[in-house]
Amino acid sequence: AELPTAEPEEEHLDDLLAELATLVGLERVKHDVHSMVKLMQAVRLREEAGLPAPPLSRHLVFAGNPGTGKTTVARLYGRLLKALGLLRRGHLVEVDRSALVGEYVGHTGPRTAAAFNRALGGVLFIDEAYSLVPESGGHDFGLEAVATLVKLMEDHRDDVVVIAAGYPADMARFIGSNPGLSSRFTRTLLFEDYSAADLVAIVEHQAREHRYALTGPARLRLLRHFETLPRGAGFGNGRSARQTFQEMTERQAQRMAEAVTPTPDQLSTLEPADLPASSGIPT
């Protein structure tokens, strides 16, 4: 027989808001989430006083480029709603087009419903949601997935939150593809690209987690690296910062392998020489 799974520990709202505050950058997003929490607290107070709740859509559009923290905030949003008593579980189920859309007629509806049912009591996070709606129009199984989602959101409107995420320029096409979406997704959170200073802070956070420390010169050179890093299609925001940190630890490991009995301080220190060689900035 399967052992019963332990219930997750109850989390306190103040602790979750403090966790939100520690996220690097995202000042506008953090402000918007705080505002929604206050609104939902007011809704709870009205319900407890026997007053009707005002119309409130908890579903959200997260518009932003890759690597701007959308999944991280979505996971925290579910936990906040659970702490507020508005979701039973508050867990996150992340899907994309491949998890929702089938390969033949009659396959998409059940596939979408299965993903949706896994999210009941929590958050369904649809990454690159715009990919469900073809740019050229015409028939596409993605439109069937959208129609199925709209019906399920209505049937389970008090037991699930759906977050649709993607590039800002493409999300309007997704919302406009079905009248049911525009009435349910009435709030958009804009995730702006990280500044060079934000990216340095992300690298330093990664370093602390793995018991590394950057020297002052390494920090300055890292800032210059991010200031000059091309921000084209391949730029990944926070992902680029994490990749840079990994490169730095690999280059530092090469240095330490060539050193004679390096000290613990040397093993945990990242120097300017550990910056990616592709930065083009002299060491």
C-alpha positions as CSV (number, residue, x, y, z in Angstrom):
1,A,0.0,0.0,0.0
2,E,1.2,3.5,-0.7
3,L,2.1,5.6,2.3
4,P,0.0,8.8,2.7
5,T,1.8,11.9,1.5
6,A,2.5,14.5,4.1
7,E,0.6,17.7,3.9
8,P,2.9,20.7,3.1
9,E,3.6,23.0,6.0
10,E,1.4,26.0,6.3
11,E,3.2,29.2,5.1
12,H,2.6,32.6,6.5
13,L,1.7,35.5,4.3
14,D,4.3,37.8,5.8
15,D,7.0,35.3,5.1
16,L,6.0,34.9,1.5
17,L,5.8,38.7,1.0
18,A,9.3,38.9,2.5
19,E,10.5,36.2,0.0
20,L,8.9,38.2,-2.8
21,A,10.8,41.3,-1.7
22,T,14.1,39.5,-1.9
23,L,13.7,38.8,-5.7
24,V,16.2,40.8,-7.7
25,G,14.7,43.6,-9.8
26,L,11.1,43.2,-10.8
27,E,10.0,46.3,-8.9
28,R,6.8,46.9,-10.9
29,V,5.9,43.2,-10.7
30,K,6.4,43.1,-6.9
31,H,4.3,46.2,-6.5
32,D,1.5,44.7,-8.6
33,V,1.5,41.4,-6.6
34,H,1.4,43.4,-3.3
35,S,-1.6,45.3,-4.7
36,M,-3.4,42.0,-5.6
37,V,-2.7,40.5,-2.2
38,K,-4.3,43.6,-0.5
39,L,-7.3,43.3,-2.9
40,M,-7.8,39.6,-2.1
41,Q,-7.5,40.3,1.7
42,A,-10.3,42.8,1.3
43,V,-12.4,40.2,-0.5
44,R,-11.9,37.7,2.3
45,L,-12.9,40.3,4.9
46,R,-16.1,41.0,2.9
47,E,-16.9,37.3,2.7
48,E,-16.3,36.8,6.4
49,A,-18.6,39.8,7.1
50,G,-21.4,38.2,5.0
51,L,-21.0,40.7,2.2
52,P,-20.9,39.7,-1.5
53,A,-17.4,39.6,-3.0
54,P,-16.7,42.1,-5.8
55,P,-15.8,40.6,-9.2
56,L,-12.3,39.4,-9.1
57,S,-10.3,37.6,-11.7
58,R,-7.3,35.8,-10.3
59,H,-6.0,34.7,-13.7
60,L,-3.0,36.6,-15.0
61,V,-1.0,37.3,-18.1
62,F,2.8,37.4,-17.5
63,A,4.3,39.4,-20.4
64,G,8.1,39.4,-20.6
65,N,11.2,38.1,-22.4
66,P,12.7,34.8,-21.4
67,G,14.6,34.6,-18.1
68,T,12.8,37.5,-16.4
69,G,11.5,35.5,-13.4
70,K,8.0,34.7,-14.7
71,T,8.0,31.1,-13.5
72,T,9.5,32.1,-10.1
73,V,6.8,34.7,-9.5
74,A,4.1,32.3,-10.7
75,R,5.2,29.7,-8.1
76,L,5.2,32.3,-5.4
77,Y,1.8,33.6,-6.5
78,G,0.3,30.2,-5.9
79,R,1.8,29.9,-2.5
80,L,0.5,33.4,-1.6
81,L,-3.1,32.4,-2.7
82,K,-2.9,29.3,-0.6
83,A,-1.8,31.4,2.4
84,L,-4.8,33.7,1.8
85,G,-7.1,30.6,1.8
86,L,-8.0,31.1,-1.9
87,L,-6.4,28.0,-3.2
88,R,-6.4,24.5,-1.6
89,R,-2.8,23.5,-2.5
90,G,-1.1,26.4,-4.2
91,H,1.2,24.2,-6.3
92,L,2.4,25.0,-9.8
93,V,1.9,22.9,-12.9
94,E,4.0,24.2,-15.8
95,V,3.0,23.3,-19.4
96,D,3.6,24.5,-22.9
97,R,2.0,23.8,-26.3
98,S,3.4,20.2,-26.5
99,A,1.7,19.3,-23.2
100,L,-1.7,20.6,-24.3
101,V,-2.0,20.0,-28.1
102,G,-2.4,16.5,-29.5
103,E,-1.3,15.1,-32.8
104,Y,-4.6,14.0,-34.3
105,V,-8.3,14.8,-34.1
106,G,-9.8,14.1,-30.7
107,H,-6.5,14.1,-28.9
108,T,-6.1,17.7,-27.8
109,G,-9.2,18.0,-25.6
110,P,-8.3,15.1,-23.3
111,R,-4.7,16.1,-23.2
112,T,-5.5,19.7,-22.2
113,A,-8.0,18.5,-19.6
114,A,-5.4,16.1,-18.1
115,A,-2.9,19.0,-17.6
116,F,-5.6,21.2,-16.2
117,N,-6.8,18.6,-13.7
118,R,-3.2,18.2,-12.4
119,A,-3.3,21.9,-11.6
120,L,-6.6,21.8,-9.6
121,G,-6.2,23.5,-6.3
122,G,-3.2,25.4,-7.6
123,V,-1.7,27.3,-10.6
124,L,-1.6,26.2,-14.2
125,F,1.3,28.1,-15.8
126,I,1.2,28.1,-19.6
127,D,4.6,29.1,-21.0
128,E,4.7,30.6,-24.5
129,A,0.9,30.6,-24.5
130,Y,0.8,32.5,-27.8
131,S,2.1,29.4,-29.6
132,L,-1.4,27.9,-29.2
133,V,-2.7,30.5,-31.7
134,P,-1.1,30.4,-35.2
135,E,0.0,33.8,-36.6
136,S,-1.3,32.9,-40.0
137,G,-4.8,32.0,-38.8
138,G,-6.6,28.9,-40.1
139,H,-7.3,25.7,-38.3
140,D,-4.9,24.5,-35.6
141,F,-5.3,22.1,-32.8
142,G,-4.0,24.8,-30.5
143,L,-7.3,26.6,-30.9
144,E,-9.1,23.5,-29.6
145,A,-6.8,23.6,-26.5
146,V,-7.8,27.3,-26.0
147,A,-11.5,26.5,-26.2
148,T,-11.0,23.6,-23.8
149,L,-9.2,25.8,-21.3
150,V,-11.9,28.4,-21.4
151,K,-14.6,25.9,-20.5
152,L,-12.5,24.3,-17.8
153,M,-11.7,27.7,-16.3
154,E,-15.4,28.4,-16.1
155,D,-16.2,25.0,-14.6
156,H,-13.5,25.3,-11.9
157,R,-13.3,29.0,-11.5
158,D,-12.8,28.9,-7.7
159,D,-10.3,26.0,-7.7
160,V,-7.6,27.0,-10.1
161,V,-5.6,30.0,-11.3
162,V,-4.3,30.1,-14.9
163,I,-1.2,32.2,-15.8
164,A,-0.5,32.6,-19.5
165,A,3.1,33.7,-20.2
166,G,5.1,34.9,-23.2
167,Y,6.6,37.6,-25.2
168,P,4.8,41.0,-24.7
169,A,4.2,41.5,-28.4
170,D,2.6,38.0,-28.9
171,M,0.3,37.8,-25.8
172,A,-2.3,40.2,-27.2
173,R,-2.8,37.7,-30.1
174,F,-3.4,34.9,-27.6
175,I,-5.9,36.9,-25.5
176,G,-7.7,38.0,-28.7
177,S,-8.1,34.5,-30.1
178,N,-11.2,33.6,-27.9
179,P,-13.7,36.0,-26.3
180,G,-13.6,33.8,-23.2
181,L,-10.0,34.6,-22.7
182,S,-10.4,38.4,-22.8
183,S,-13.0,38.3,-20.1
184,R,-10.9,36.1,-17.8
185,F,-7.5,37.6,-18.3
186,T,-8.1,41.2,-17.3
187,R,-4.7,41.9,-15.7
188,T,-1.2,41.8,-17.2
189,L,2.0,41.9,-15.3
190,L,4.9,43.2,-17.3
191,F,8.3,41.6,-16.6
192,E,11.0,44.1,-17.7
193,D,14.5,43.0,-18.7
194,Y,17.1,43.0,-15.9
195,S,19.6,45.8,-15.8
196,A,23.3,45.1,-15.7
197,A,23.3,45.8,-12.0
198,D,20.4,43.3,-11.5
199,L,22.4,40.6,-13.4
200,V,25.4,41.2,-11.2
201,A,23.1,40.8,-8.1
202,I,21.8,37.5,-9.6
203,V,25.4,36.2,-10.1
204,E,26.3,37.2,-6.5
205,H,23.2,35.4,-5.2
206,Q,24.2,32.3,-7.0
207,A,27.8,32.7,-5.6
208,R,26.5,32.9,-2.0
209,E,24.4,29.8,-2.5
210,H,27.4,27.9,-3.6
211,R,29.8,29.4,-1.1
212,Y,31.8,31.6,-3.5
213,A,32.6,35.3,-3.3
214,L,33.5,37.8,-5.9
215,T,36.4,40.2,-5.4
216,G,35.8,43.9,-5.8
217,P,37.6,44.0,-9.2
218,A,35.7,40.9,-10.4
219,R,32.4,42.6,-9.5
220,L,33.3,45.7,-11.5
221,R,34.4,43.7,-14.5
222,L,31.3,41.6,-14.3
223,L,29.2,44.8,-14.4
224,R,31.1,46.0,-17.5
225,H,30.6,42.6,-19.0
226,F,26.8,42.8,-18.6
227,E,26.7,46.4,-19.8
228,T,28.4,45.4,-23.1
229,L,26.6,42.1,-23.5
230,P,24.5,42.1,-26.7
231,R,20.8,41.9,-25.9
232,G,19.6,40.2,-29.1
233,A,17.5,37.1,-29.6
234,G,19.9,35.0,-27.7
235,F,20.0,37.1,-24.5
236,G,18.4,35.2,-21.6
237,N,18.2,37.8,-18.8
238,G,18.5,35.8,-15.5
239,R,19.4,32.7,-17.5
240,S,22.4,34.5,-19.0
241,A,23.5,35.6,-15.5
242,R,23.3,32.0,-14.2
243,Q,25.2,30.8,-17.3
244,T,27.9,33.4,-16.6
245,F,28.2,32.2,-13.0
246,Q,28.7,28.6,-14.2
247,E,31.3,29.8,-16.6
248,M,33.1,31.7,-13.9
249,T,33.2,28.6,-11.6
250,E,34.5,26.5,-14.4
251,R,37.3,28.9,-15.3
252,Q,38.1,29.3,-11.6
253,A,38.3,25.5,-11.3
254,Q,40.8,25.4,-14.1
255,R,43.0,28.0,-12.3
256,M,42.8,26.0,-9.0
257,A,43.8,22.8,-10.8
258,E,47.0,24.5,-11.8
259,A,47.7,26.0,-8.4
260,V,49.9,24.3,-5.8
261,T,47.8,23.5,-2.7
262,P,45.3,26.3,-3.0
263,T,43.8,27.6,0.3
264,P,40.1,27.5,1.1
265,D,39.9,31.2,0.5
266,Q,41.4,30.8,-3.0
267,L,39.0,27.9,-3.7
268,S,36.0,30.1,-2.9
269,T,37.1,33.4,-4.5
270,L,36.2,34.5,-8.0
271,E,38.7,36.8,-9.7
272,P,38.5,39.0,-12.8
273,A,40.3,36.3,-14.7
274,D,37.3,34.0,-14.2
275,L,35.0,36.2,-16.3
276,P,34.0,34.7,-19.7
277,A,36.7,35.2,-22.3
278,S,34.1,36.3,-24.8
279,S,33.4,39.5,-22.8
280,G,36.1,41.3,-24.7
281,I,37.1,43.3,-21.6
282,P,40.8,43.1,-20.7
283,T,41.5,41.4,-17.3
